């Protein structure tokens, strides 16, 4: 009986051992991604922290920057009629009562407050005090796909790291490859692929990179985990050994 089970197990695993994964071709000259940059000839990038790592913003000063289609609320102290909830247009302007359109794209909420105060002080109010709230984050998004529990497109609501993005996707699927996760980033028309280990990032052995708008995280499936799951489910259905799995 044991020999039969072992033989069955080996037959079941043999086609899965060569199954292609999402990250298998993330090598120089082999990737289908247009414009992929690389750190070394013929070898996959193995460490996000050393392989062309983008400059990471200072966590002490990082602030979200307003962009087109973001919804903001502007309040003017002791002048409620000058406040408004408004959506930034595609050119980066917010339309406000009395003063009209004001360019706010590319500014933090604090910088937008100062700019609106300056416009109001030039013609309309003496020493105005403005508060800007970002109500909807629509201009900056990232994608998390592959073997996570809730893949999708997520808004960047400020400083967001790799681990936070995975958490927003409800965590890694139990069949996910925890040692090879890809991040694709496009800058100046060139797409660069990075591979990092989810385990090492969680353990503090690799940097937890801050993400940028447009980043795509791809979580591969673990071939060994998938094979064991298929084997256990098949074996359970045949011989009723569910207690072992």
C-alpha positions as MATLAB code, in Angstrom:
seq = 'XXXXXXXXXXXXXXXXXXXXXXXXXXXXXXXXXXXXXXXXXXXXXXXXXXXXXXXXXXXXXXXXXXXXXXXXXXXXXXXXXXXXXXXXXXXXXXXXXXXXXXXXXXXXXXXXXXXXXXXXXXXXXXXXXXXXXXXXXXXXXXXXXXXXXXXXXXXXXXXXXXXXXXXXXXXXXXXXXXXXXXXXXXXXXXXXXXXXXXXXXXXXXXXXXXXXXXXXXXXXXXXXXXXXXXXXXXXXXXXXXXXXX';
ca = [
       0.000    0.000    0.000;
       2.813    2.389    0.894;
       4.588    1.760   -2.393;
       1.401    2.379   -4.316;
       0.807    5.690   -2.549;
       4.417    6.775   -3.107;
       4.214    5.903   -6.808;
       0.944    7.799   -7.111;
       2.507   10.802   -5.379;
       5.493   10.887   -7.727;
       3.308   10.610  -10.814;
       1.096   13.404   -9.560;
       3.992   15.749   -8.882;
       5.957   15.205  -12.060;
       3.967   17.561  -14.356;
       3.746   20.197  -11.651;
       7.487   20.316  -11.084;
       7.993   22.084  -14.398;
       4.956   24.361  -14.219;
       5.709   27.901  -15.330;
       5.344   30.735  -12.799;
       4.762   34.432  -13.122;
       8.349   35.250  -12.193;
      10.177   32.483  -14.055;
      11.113   34.742  -16.964;
      12.115   37.820  -14.991;
      15.633   37.678  -16.391;
      17.616   39.920  -18.661;
      16.734   39.348  -22.295;
      13.916   36.895  -21.445;
      11.157   39.073  -20.070;
       8.171   39.960  -22.183;
       7.809   43.278  -20.369;
       8.758   46.095  -22.740;
      11.751   48.110  -21.658;
      12.697   46.037  -18.620;
      15.893   47.298  -17.004;
      18.159   44.978  -15.067;
      20.959   44.863  -12.560;
      23.051   42.045  -13.930;
      23.379   40.247  -17.231;
      21.452   36.988  -17.375;
      20.434   36.898  -13.708;
      17.127   37.776  -12.067;
      17.113   40.719   -9.685;
      17.131   39.155   -6.236;
      17.162   42.054   -3.811;
      15.024   45.177   -4.153;
      17.278   47.032   -1.727;
      20.369   46.766   -3.917;
      19.123   46.290   -7.492;
      18.514   49.785   -8.860;
      16.436   50.659   -5.817;
      14.541   53.925   -6.451;
      15.219   56.734   -4.049;
      12.992   56.229   -1.044;
      11.218   59.323    0.312;
      12.095   60.402    3.816;
       9.358   58.923    6.012;
       9.526   62.000    8.234;
       8.587   64.384    5.432;
       6.566   62.219    3.034;
       3.137   63.656    2.232;
       0.562   62.787   -0.390;
       0.497   65.152   -3.362;
      -2.817   66.169   -4.851;
      -3.498   65.088   -8.414;
      -6.204   65.244  -11.104;
      -9.584   63.757  -10.122;
      -8.833   63.905   -6.395;
     -11.747   65.270   -4.363;
     -10.736   67.973   -1.906;
     -12.635   70.060    0.631;
     -11.543   73.644    1.214;
     -12.536   75.537    4.351;
     -11.851   79.219    4.992;
     -11.922   80.306    8.633;
     -14.811   82.704    9.363;
     -15.760   82.776    5.663;
     -17.806   79.626    5.083;
     -19.149   80.933    1.775;
     -15.630   80.734    0.312;
     -15.227   77.051    1.127;
     -16.216   74.224   -1.169;
     -15.889   70.535   -1.855;
     -14.441   70.286   -5.352;
     -12.850   67.739   -7.632;
      -9.494   68.631   -9.176;
      -9.872   68.753  -12.949;
      -7.652   66.950  -15.447;
      -5.405   70.036  -15.750;
      -4.813   70.107  -11.994;
      -7.048   73.060  -11.060;
      -9.601   73.292   -8.247;
     -12.463   75.714   -8.836;
     -13.252   77.819   -5.765;
     -15.847   80.527   -4.990;
     -14.806   84.112   -5.691;
     -11.226   83.337   -6.718;
     -11.977   80.783   -9.458;
      -9.546   78.037  -10.529;
      -6.387   77.495   -8.476;
      -3.603   75.110   -9.502;
      -3.236   72.521   -6.740;
      -1.940   69.433   -8.575;
       1.488   68.394   -7.370;
       1.018   70.136   -4.017;
       0.595   68.630   -0.582;
      -2.489   69.645    1.377;
      -0.386   72.133    3.366;
       1.109   73.648    0.223;
      -2.362   73.953   -1.310;
      -3.528   75.785    1.820;
      -0.697   78.291    1.513;
      -1.363   78.853   -2.186;
      -5.080   79.480   -1.669;
      -4.330   81.789    1.267;
      -1.975   83.776   -0.941;
      -4.613   84.234   -3.654;
      -7.259   85.263   -1.104;
      -4.894   87.703    0.612;
      -4.014   89.466   -2.648;
      -7.513   90.838   -3.267;
     -10.187   89.571   -0.922;
      -9.259   88.823    2.699;
      -6.823   90.051    5.282;
      -4.781   87.259    6.878;
      -6.947   84.325    5.636;
      -6.671   80.871    7.191;
      -7.426   77.956    4.882;
      -7.716   74.223    5.567;
      -7.614   71.602    2.806;
      -8.861   68.047    3.307;
      -8.350   65.289    0.739;
     -11.641   63.378    0.621;
     -11.026   60.947   -2.260;
      -7.689   59.694   -3.568;
      -8.208   59.058   -7.266;
      -5.054   60.228   -9.013;
      -2.556   57.737   -7.601;
      -3.142   53.992   -7.628;
      -1.249   50.704   -7.458;
      -2.128   47.199   -8.605;
      -1.743   44.000   -6.578;
      -2.359   40.832   -8.567;
      -1.675   37.133   -8.463;
      -1.878   34.898   -5.416;
      -3.219   37.298   -2.797;
      -6.619   36.974   -1.128;
      -8.130   40.114   -2.657;
      -6.272   41.252   -5.791;
      -7.185   44.578   -7.347;
      -6.369   48.231   -7.910;
      -5.910   50.287   -4.743;
      -5.593   54.055   -4.194;
      -2.436   55.444   -2.631;
      -3.647   57.415    0.373;
      -0.250   58.631    1.434;
       2.955   56.780    2.210;
       2.285   53.115    1.355;
       4.893   50.380    1.578;
       5.020   46.938   -0.016;
       3.814   45.206    3.154;
       0.940   47.673    3.546;
      -0.124   47.016   -0.054;
      -0.175   43.257    0.564;
      -2.225   43.893    3.717;
      -4.685   46.001    1.690;
      -5.077   42.961   -0.584;
      -6.055   40.914    2.503;
      -2.709   39.161    2.704;
      -0.905   36.416    0.832;
      -2.800   33.355   -0.351;
      -1.611   30.152    1.299;
      -0.429   28.877   -2.097;
       1.607   32.020   -2.779;
       5.360   31.995   -3.210;
       6.550   33.937   -0.161;
      10.121   34.132   -1.440;
       9.651   35.674   -4.905;
       7.311   38.633   -5.350;
       7.756   41.008   -8.284;
       7.294   44.764   -8.377;
       7.135   46.459  -11.765;
       7.714   50.217  -11.866;
       7.590   52.485  -14.904;
       9.590   55.714  -14.837;
      10.450   57.910  -17.810;
       8.939   55.380  -20.179;
      11.089   52.486  -18.920;
       9.728   49.576  -16.890;
      11.977   47.973  -14.280;
      11.275   44.690  -12.532;
      12.334   43.970   -8.951;
      12.074   40.717   -7.032;
      11.955   40.585   -3.266;
      11.142   38.083   -0.561;
       7.975   38.652    1.440;
       9.474   36.604    4.282;
      12.678   38.653    4.400;
      10.834   41.980    4.260;
       8.625   40.928    7.182;
      11.694   39.809    9.106;
      13.452   43.129    8.478;
      16.148   41.479    6.358;
      15.123   43.428    3.247;
      13.893   46.992    2.946;
      10.114   47.488    2.824;
      10.004   49.782   -0.233;
       7.675   52.761   -0.458;
       5.440   52.367   -3.506;
       4.733   54.918   -6.211;
       1.680   55.522   -8.338;
       1.454   52.974  -11.118;
       3.476   50.263   -9.357;
       2.323   46.705  -10.071;
       2.903   43.942   -7.526;
       2.709   40.381   -8.887;
       2.584   37.486   -6.414;
       3.643   34.168   -7.909;
       2.239   30.749   -6.994;
       4.452   28.325   -5.126;
       4.786   25.187   -7.242;
       5.574   22.950   -4.252;
       2.616   24.240   -2.213;
       0.239   23.825   -5.138;
       1.511   20.309   -5.769;
       1.088   19.314   -2.119;
      -2.421   20.771   -2.000;
      -3.454   18.882   -5.129;
      -1.878   15.691   -3.799;
      -3.536   15.976   -0.387;
      -6.960   16.752   -1.830;
      -6.703   13.920   -4.350;
      -5.450   11.460   -1.748;
      -8.186   12.495    0.665;
     -10.869   11.923   -1.953;
      -9.467    8.459   -2.746;
      -8.533    6.997    0.616;
     -10.170    9.285    3.173;
      -7.014   10.411    4.968;
      -8.368   13.883    5.739;
      -7.191   13.655    9.329;
      -3.583   13.818    8.070;
      -4.078   17.088    6.169;
];
